Amino acid sequence: MELVAGSYEQVLFGFRVHREPATSGDRETWTPVADFTHHAHTASLSAVAANSRFVVTGSKDETIHIYDMKKKIEHGALVHHSGTVTCLKFYGSRHLLSGAEDGLICVWDAKKWECLKSIKAHKGHVTFLSIHPSGKLALSVGTDKTLRTWNLVEGRSAFIKNIKQNAHIVEWSPSGDKYVVVVLNKVDVYQLDTASVSGTITNGKRISSVTFLSDSVIAVAGDEEVVRFFDCDSLVCLCEFKAHENRVKDMFSFEIPDHHVLVTASNDGFIKMWTLKQDKKAPPSLLCEVNTGARLTCLGVWLDTATNEKASLPPATEPSSEQPKTIKKESGGVIQEGETTEPNSKKSDLTGDSKKPTKGNSLASARKRKMTNVSEKKRKRKM
């Protein structure tokens, strides 16, 4: 397995985790070993996601970079968005969803790296998105103070809820029967069957990350050193522990045989791995830690075992033979809310090739493609 973390310093860090079997009387030891650092983005990193083959990163430079973790090379860059890429979510091995400050949610083919759908999702920024475990629904929140449900089977907007505040996180539970919406320091717990709030969890400081540890227990981190575990039904804080010396920026949890692991990343530069107890009222134990020396912004874990490999989004996310409905606007053919379009393949194509990355090659081609896109937009405006 590999820990991957993005930073304000524009660098992506990769650490391979070595596991040494337990010797007599001792427990198994986990050791993170530096594997790579890569400086491909020209601004701070804002999002990272991983599937069984690739790691993708989003940045304030408006690009998404793709890394082939099997070959340890940069695979290319996606330059469809015109705004900070705020969220990246894989579904299985075939699809990636991206959201950005341009208000778009894009559905990508994670094999050919083509943009299958581009949805004008929010009137403001898309701040976060989450895919239902079934792959049939997605939720998004944005700076237009709405929570939106997307029907991925038909590729359209299914429901819009005015939440009266700008939420910055939304997350499905593992079973998909509930979801949480985060506004500032509050977590609203929604039940899927009623689409209404069943309770609210209040944290001490503004929340930066949440992750479900089980269907009923959620880990909450914010602008402080502490991580708290809450029960989503009783809304009670089960336990809290000091995880870092500075605010916790991101968390990720996963299960492997014999271990339920929580990974945390902080502004203090540390990535830490914790093993969770069966009883979530007991604080977790530290497995290992590593200091990157950077101000970390986002975190992912690449598990080199094929998980959910066959899962893919429903057929509606595939390119349609019918001509999509578009409405031309000054911004260059942006579609209306909830409608979808298939973008020009030149725009969504990969930049760079599968050679080993250097600081120049892939970045230069990404810039070149970006400039081409910008000039195309200017031409359209003149017309």
C-alpha positions as CSV (number, residue, x, y, z in Angstrom):
1,M,0.0,0.0,0.0
2,E,1.1,3.6,-0.6
3,L,0.2,6.8,1.2
4,V,-0.1,9.8,-1.1
5,A,-0.5,13.3,0.1
6,G,-0.6,16.7,-1.6
7,S,0.7,20.0,-0.2
8,Y,0.6,23.8,-0.4
9,E,4.1,23.5,-1.7
10,Q,2.7,22.0,-5.0
11,V,4.4,18.6,-4.3
12,L,2.8,15.2,-4.2
13,F,4.4,12.8,-1.7
14,G,4.3,9.0,-2.0
15,F,5.3,6.6,0.9
16,R,5.2,2.9,0.5
17,V,4.2,1.2,3.8
18,H,6.2,-1.9,4.7
19,R,4.7,-4.4,7.1
20,E,7.0,-6.6,9.2
21,P,5.3,-9.7,10.7
22,A,5.0,-9.8,14.5
23,T,7.8,-11.5,16.3
24,S,7.3,-13.3,19.6
25,G,5.7,-11.0,22.1
26,D,5.8,-8.0,19.7
27,R,3.1,-6.6,17.4
28,E,3.4,-6.2,13.7
29,T,5.4,-3.2,12.7
30,W,4.4,-0.8,9.9
31,T,7.1,1.5,8.4
32,P,6.4,4.2,5.8
33,V,9.4,4.5,3.4
34,A,9.7,7.5,1.0
35,D,8.9,6.3,-2.5
36,F,8.5,9.4,-4.6
37,T,7.9,13.2,-4.7
38,H,6.5,14.8,-7.8
39,H,6.2,18.5,-8.6
40,A,3.9,18.5,-11.6
41,H,1.3,21.2,-10.5
42,T,2.0,24.9,-10.6
43,A,-0.2,25.7,-7.6
44,S,-1.2,24.0,-4.3
45,L,-2.8,20.6,-4.5
46,S,-6.5,20.5,-3.4
47,A,-7.7,16.9,-4.0
48,V,-6.4,13.4,-4.4
49,A,-8.1,10.1,-5.2
50,A,-6.9,6.5,-5.9
51,N,-8.2,3.4,-7.5
52,S,-6.5,0.0,-8.0
53,R,-4.2,1.4,-10.8
54,F,-4.1,5.2,-10.7
55,V,-3.7,8.1,-8.4
56,V,-5.2,11.4,-9.5
57,T,-4.5,14.9,-8.1
58,G,-6.4,18.1,-8.5
59,S,-5.0,21.6,-7.9
60,K,-5.6,25.3,-7.9
61,D,-3.9,25.3,-11.2
62,E,-7.2,23.9,-12.7
63,T,-5.6,20.7,-13.9
64,I,-5.9,17.0,-12.9
65,H,-2.8,14.9,-13.1
66,I,-2.8,11.2,-13.5
67,Y,-0.2,8.8,-12.1
68,D,0.2,5.2,-13.0
69,M,1.1,3.6,-9.7
70,K,2.0,0.2,-11.2
71,K,4.6,1.7,-13.6
72,K,5.4,4.6,-11.3
73,I,5.1,7.2,-14.1
74,E,3.0,10.2,-14.8
75,H,0.3,9.2,-17.2
76,G,-0.9,12.6,-18.3
77,A,-3.1,15.6,-17.3
78,L,-6.8,16.5,-17.8
79,V,-7.5,20.2,-18.5
80,H,-11.2,20.4,-18.9
81,H,-12.0,22.6,-15.8
82,S,-11.5,26.3,-15.6
83,G,-11.3,26.8,-11.8
84,T,-9.7,25.1,-8.8
85,V,-10.4,21.3,-8.8
86,T,-12.1,20.8,-5.5
87,C,-13.0,17.1,-5.4
88,L,-12.1,13.9,-7.1
89,K,-13.9,10.5,-6.6
90,F,-13.3,7.2,-8.3
91,Y,-16.0,4.7,-8.8
92,G,-14.4,1.3,-9.3
93,S,-11.8,1.0,-12.0
94,R,-13.7,2.6,-14.9
95,H,-14.9,6.0,-13.8
96,L,-13.7,9.2,-12.1
97,L,-15.9,12.1,-11.1
98,S,-14.4,15.6,-10.7
99,G,-15.8,18.8,-9.4
100,A,-14.4,22.3,-9.5
101,E,-14.9,26.0,-8.8
102,D,-16.3,26.4,-12.4
103,G,-19.5,24.7,-11.2
104,L,-19.0,21.6,-13.3
105,I,-19.0,18.0,-12.4
106,C,-17.2,15.9,-15.1
107,V,-17.5,12.1,-15.5
108,W,-14.3,10.6,-16.9
109,D,-13.6,7.2,-18.5
110,A,-10.7,6.0,-16.3
111,K,-9.4,3.7,-19.0
112,K,-9.3,6.0,-22.1
113,W,-9.3,9.2,-20.0
114,E,-12.0,10.8,-22.0
115,C,-14.7,13.2,-20.6
116,L,-18.0,11.3,-21.0
117,K,-20.2,13.9,-19.4
118,S,-19.9,17.5,-18.3
119,I,-22.7,18.7,-16.0
120,K,-23.3,22.3,-15.0
121,A,-23.9,21.2,-11.4
122,H,-24.0,24.4,-9.3
123,K,-24.4,28.1,-9.9
124,G,-21.3,28.7,-7.7
125,H,-18.4,26.4,-7.0
126,V,-18.8,22.7,-6.5
127,T,-17.2,22.2,-3.1
128,F,-17.6,18.4,-2.6
129,L,-19.2,15.3,-4.1
130,S,-19.8,11.7,-3.1
131,I,-20.9,8.7,-5.0
132,H,-23.5,6.3,-3.6
133,P,-22.1,2.7,-3.0
134,S,-24.5,1.4,-5.7
135,G,-23.0,3.9,-8.3
136,K,-26.6,5.0,-9.2
137,L,-26.6,8.2,-7.3
138,A,-24.2,11.0,-6.4
139,L,-24.6,14.0,-4.1
140,S,-22.9,17.4,-4.5
141,V,-22.8,20.6,-2.5
142,G,-21.7,24.0,-3.7
143,T,-21.5,27.7,-2.9
144,D,-25.1,28.2,-4.2
145,K,-26.3,26.9,-0.9
146,T,-27.8,23.8,-2.4
147,L,-27.4,20.0,-1.9
148,R,-28.0,18.2,-5.2
149,T,-28.8,14.6,-5.9
150,W,-27.7,13.3,-9.3
151,N,-29.3,10.3,-11.1
152,L,-26.2,8.7,-12.6
153,V,-28.3,6.1,-14.4
154,E,-29.9,8.8,-16.6
155,G,-27.2,11.4,-16.2
156,R,-29.4,14.2,-14.9
157,S,-30.3,16.2,-11.8
158,A,-32.8,14.2,-9.6
159,F,-33.4,16.5,-6.6
160,I,-32.3,20.0,-5.4
161,K,-32.5,20.9,-1.7
162,N,-31.9,24.4,-0.5
163,I,-29.8,24.1,2.7
164,K,-29.6,27.9,3.2
165,Q,-25.8,27.7,4.0
166,N,-22.7,26.8,2.0
167,A,-21.8,23.2,2.8
168,H,-18.3,22.1,2.1
169,I,-18.5,18.3,2.7
170,V,-21.0,15.6,1.8
171,E,-20.4,11.9,2.4
172,W,-22.4,8.7,2.0
173,S,-22.3,6.0,4.7
174,P,-20.8,2.6,3.7
175,S,-24.3,1.1,3.2
176,G,-25.7,4.2,1.5
177,D,-28.7,4.4,3.8
178,K,-27.6,7.7,5.2
179,Y,-25.4,10.6,4.4
180,V,-23.9,13.6,6.1
181,V,-23.6,17.3,5.1
182,V,-21.0,19.5,6.8
183,V,-21.5,23.3,7.3
184,L,-18.8,25.0,9.3
185,N,-18.6,23.0,12.6
186,K,-21.9,21.1,12.2
187,V,-22.6,17.7,10.7
188,D,-26.2,17.1,9.6
189,V,-27.1,13.4,9.4
190,Y,-29.7,12.7,6.7
191,Q,-31.6,9.4,6.2
192,L,-31.9,8.4,2.6
193,D,-35.5,7.1,2.9
194,T,-36.8,10.4,4.2
195,A,-34.2,12.8,2.7
196,S,-34.5,14.7,6.0
197,V,-32.1,15.5,8.9
198,S,-32.3,13.0,11.7
199,G,-29.8,14.7,13.9
200,T,-26.9,17.2,14.1
201,I,-23.4,16.7,15.4
202,T,-21.5,19.8,16.7
203,N,-17.7,19.9,16.6
204,G,-15.6,22.3,18.5
205,K,-14.0,24.0,15.5
206,R,-14.7,24.3,11.7
207,I,-14.6,20.8,10.2
208,S,-12.0,20.0,7.5
209,S,-12.7,16.2,7.0
210,V,-15.1,13.4,7.9
211,T,-14.9,9.7,7.2
212,F,-17.3,6.9,8.1
213,L,-15.6,4.2,10.3
214,S,-18.8,2.1,10.1
215,D,-22.4,2.7,9.2
216,S,-23.1,4.3,12.5
217,V,-19.7,5.8,13.5
218,I,-18.1,8.8,11.9
219,A,-14.6,10.3,12.5
220,V,-14.6,14.1,12.5
221,A,-11.5,16.4,12.2
222,G,-11.2,20.1,12.0
223,D,-9.1,23.2,12.6
224,E,-7.6,21.7,15.7
225,E,-5.2,18.8,16.7
226,V,-8.0,16.5,17.9
227,V,-10.0,13.8,16.0
228,R,-13.4,12.8,17.4
229,F,-15.5,9.7,16.8
230,F,-19.3,10.3,16.9
231,D,-22.3,7.9,16.9
232,C,-24.5,9.0,14.0
233,D,-27.6,7.7,15.7
234,S,-27.2,8.9,19.3
235,L,-25.1,11.9,18.2
236,V,-22.8,11.2,21.2
237,C,-19.1,11.7,21.0
238,L,-17.6,8.2,21.6
239,C,-14.0,9.3,22.1
240,E,-11.5,11.9,21.1
241,F,-7.7,11.8,20.8
242,K,-4.9,14.2,20.0
243,A,-3.7,13.2,16.5
244,H,-1.3,16.0,15.5
245,E,0.4,19.2,16.7
246,N,-1.5,21.3,14.2
247,R,-4.9,21.2,12.5
248,V,-5.9,18.0,10.8
249,K,-6.5,18.6,7.1
250,D,-7.7,15.2,5.7
251,M,-8.5,11.7,6.8
252,F,-9.0,8.3,5.1
253,S,-10.1,5.0,6.5
254,F,-9.9,1.5,5.1
255,E,-10.2,-2.1,6.2
256,I,-7.8,-4.9,5.4
257,P,-7.6,-8.4,7.1
258,D,-6.8,-8.0,10.8
259,H,-6.8,-4.2,10.7
260,H,-9.2,-1.3,10.5
261,V,-7.0,1.7,9.7
262,L,-7.5,5.5,10.0
263,V,-4.9,7.7,8.2
264,T,-4.6,11.4,9.1
265,A,-2.7,14.2,7.5
266,S,-1.9,17.6,9.0
267,N,-0.5,21.1,8.5
268,D,2.3,20.0,10.9
269,G,3.7,17.9,8.0
270,F,2.9,14.5,9.5
271,I,1.0,11.6,8.0
272,K,-0.1,9.1,10.7
273,M,-1.7,5.7,10.5
274,W,-3.8,4.5,13.4
275,T,-5.3,1.1,14.1
276,L,-8.9,1.2,15.3
277,K,-10.2,-0.8,18.2
278,Q,-13.3,-2.9,18.0
279,D,-14.9,-0.7,20.6
280,K,-14.9,2.8,19.0
281,K,-15.1,4.3,22.5
282,A,-11.4,3.4,22.9
283,P,-8.9,5.7,21.2
284,P,-7.0,4.1,18.3
285,S,-3.3,3.1,18.6
286,L,-0.6,4.7,16.4
287,L,0.8,2.3,13.9
288,C,3.4,4.6,12.2
289,E,4.1,8.2,11.2
290,V,6.2,10.1,8.7
291,N,7.1,13.7,8.5
292,T,7.0,15.2,5.0
293,G,8.2,18.6,6.1
294,A,5.4,20.2,4.0
295,R,2.0,21.8,4.8
296,L,-0.3,18.9,3.8
297,T,-3.7,19.7,2.1
298,C,-5.1,16.3,0.9
299,L,-4.6,12.6,1.4
300,G,-5.2,9.3,-0.3
301,V,-4.3,5.7,0.1
302,W,-3.4,3.5,-2.9
303,L,-4.1,-0.1,-2.1
304,D,-2.3,-2.3,-4.6
305,T,-4.9,-5.0,-4.4
306,A,-7.8,-4.9,-6.8
307,T,-10.8,-3.7,-4.8
308,N,-14.2,-3.3,-6.5
309,E,-12.4,-3.8,-9.8
310,K,-15.5,-4.7,-11.8
311,A,-17.6,-1.8,-10.5
312,S,-18.6,0.8,-13.0
313,L,-21.1,3.6,-13.3
314,P,-24.4,2.8,-15.2
315,P,-24.6,3.0,-19.0
316,A,-26.0,6.5,-19.1
317,T,-22.5,7.9,-18.2
318,E,-21.2,6.4,-21.5
319,P,-21.2,8.7,-24.6
320,S,-24.6,8.9,-26.1
321,S,-25.2,8.7,-29.9
322,E,-27.9,11.3,-29.6
323,Q,-26.9,14.9,-29.9
324,P,-26.9,16.4,-26.4
325,K,-28.8,19.5,-25.6
326,T,-26.6,22.6,-25.3
327,I,-27.2,26.2,-24.8
328,K,-24.5,28.6,-26.1
329,K,-23.4,31.2,-23.7
330,E,-20.6,33.8,-23.7
331,S,-18.4,31.4,-21.7
332,G,-18.2,29.1,-24.7
333,G,-21.1,26.7,-24.9
334,V,-21.6,26.0,-21.2
335,I,-24.7,23.9,-20.6
336,Q,-27.6,24.7,-18.3
337,E,-28.0,23.3,-14.9
338,G,-28.6,19.5,-14.8
339,E,-28.1,19.0,-18.5
340,T,-25.1,17.2,-19.9
341,T,-22.9,17.4,-22.9
342,E,-20.0,15.5,-24.4
343,P,-17.1,17.9,-24.5
344,N,-14.8,18.1,-27.5
345,S,-12.4,15.2,-27.3
346,K,-9.5,17.5,-27.8
347,K,-10.2,19.2,-24.6
348,S,-10.6,16.1,-22.5
349,D,-7.8,14.2,-24.1
350,L,-4.7,13.3,-22.1
351,T,-1.7,15.6,-22.4
352,G,1.7,14.0,-22.2
353,D,2.6,10.4,-22.9
354,S,3.6,7.4,-20.9
355,K,7.2,8.2,-20.7
356,K,8.9,8.8,-17.3
357,P,7.8,12.2,-15.9
358,T,10.3,15.0,-15.9
359,K,9.7,18.4,-14.5
360,G,9.3,19.8,-18.0
361,N,7.6,17.5,-20.5
362,S,4.1,16.7,-19.2
363,L,3.8,20.1,-17.6
364,A,4.7,21.9,-20.8
365,S,2.2,20.0,-22.8
366,A,-0.4,20.6,-20.2
367,R,0.3,24.4,-20.4
368,K,0.2,24.2,-24.1
369,R,-3.2,22.5,-24.1
370,K,-4.4,24.9,-21.5
371,M,-3.4,27.9,-23.7
372,T,-5.1,26.2,-26.7
373,N,-8.3,25.9,-24.7
374,V,-8.1,29.5,-23.6
375,S,-7.6,30.8,-27.1
376,E,-10.5,28.6,-28.3
377,K,-12.7,30.3,-25.7
378,K,-11.5,33.8,-26.8
379,R,-12.3,33.0,-30.4
380,K,-15.8,31.8,-29.5
381,R,-16.4,35.1,-27.5
382,K,-15.4,37.2,-30.5
383,M,-17.7,35.2,-32.7
